[in-house]
């Protein structure tokens, strides 16, 4: 990347402004996830919705990731307005959560939540696409920008957790809606990125991107590693509780993982290995992590294993975004992010369903399947690393 000393002062100021505003928006974006993920089901239960409906309602975002999401990102790409799409989806999401707060009937909640999720879930790939365009333009690093999202996730989850003891659970939806509204307001401050008029938008459409072997390797390898976290996300707390761990210990174990993730994002500008090799390291780290977790280790060992989340999630994200910015043309970056999210959604959904069936019969043995998924990712990326490292950078990609 271009060194700061070679960038004109005006560009340095623009770069810092871009980075600050994007970091702030990442904070609100993942702060919303941090309040929503743990406590939206709690609110659903508090307003009288039964468990079967809760299962259906909470499955909606996963479905939208591989159905509606790619179309939203593709539409934003065609209109050449990532910033506009982010602002629009942020405001509609805030409105949707506010309307949901007034509803108590399961069918009504499901319908409005489905519409809301259709525009909320594309926000992350749209923001990542916008971020990578800025990274290319201003010579920035993705990791230090993205870490504010992880930090805000922790703060949002902890803050909402504290509020559970202060306010009635049936009012938690208004905490979620407030964070969504804050994100919508912050989105207005995102810097416009001028369109590179020399790039022929129609020259490399969605079909061409999906025919590119290198791109398919990137999204499949990333999806396999991230999908290997399915059993962890779904059953870790349940297993730890069954083994006698208290709530504070469980919360601490989750926090260790996210803290490690933040550290990896912060240190990422110092990494000298190629993005492909970073993904391979992340995949092999996931293999080791899940194999150790399958042994039901004691808390001290488990705490060390949790620190591996910085590699299995954080390093995967760093490596994947590095590959995306180098191998996906800038004018189809949003579509590329949409396909990445869709592929990850499909793999994670399948892994979640499979892990549920396996966990019911074999308990922690489910992590052997997760390790196999991560190993498959390592093999795929290792075999393709030379193609990805030596493939000429597309001028439009900013590489």
Secondary structure, 3 states (H helix, E strand, C coil): CCCHHHCCHHHHHHHHHHHHHHHHHHHHHHHHHHHHHHHHHHHHHHCCCCHHHHHHHHCHHHHHHCCCHHHHHHHHHHCCCHHHHHHHHHHHHHHHHHHHCCCCCHHHHHHHHHHHHHHHCHHHHHHHHHHHHHHHHHCCCHHHHHHHHHHHHHHHHHHHHHHHCCCCHHHHHHHHHHHHHHHHHHHCCCCCCCCCCCCCHHHCCHHHHHCCHHHHHHHHHHHHHHHCCHHHHHHHHHHHHHCCCCHHHHHHHHHHHHHHHHHHHHHHHHCCCCHHHHHHHHHHHHHHHHHHHCCCCCHHHHHHHHHCHHHHHHHHHHHHHHHHHHHCCHHHHHHHHHHHHHHHHHHHHHHHHHHHHHHHHHHHHHHHHHHHHHHHHHHHHHHHHHHHHHCCCCHHHCC
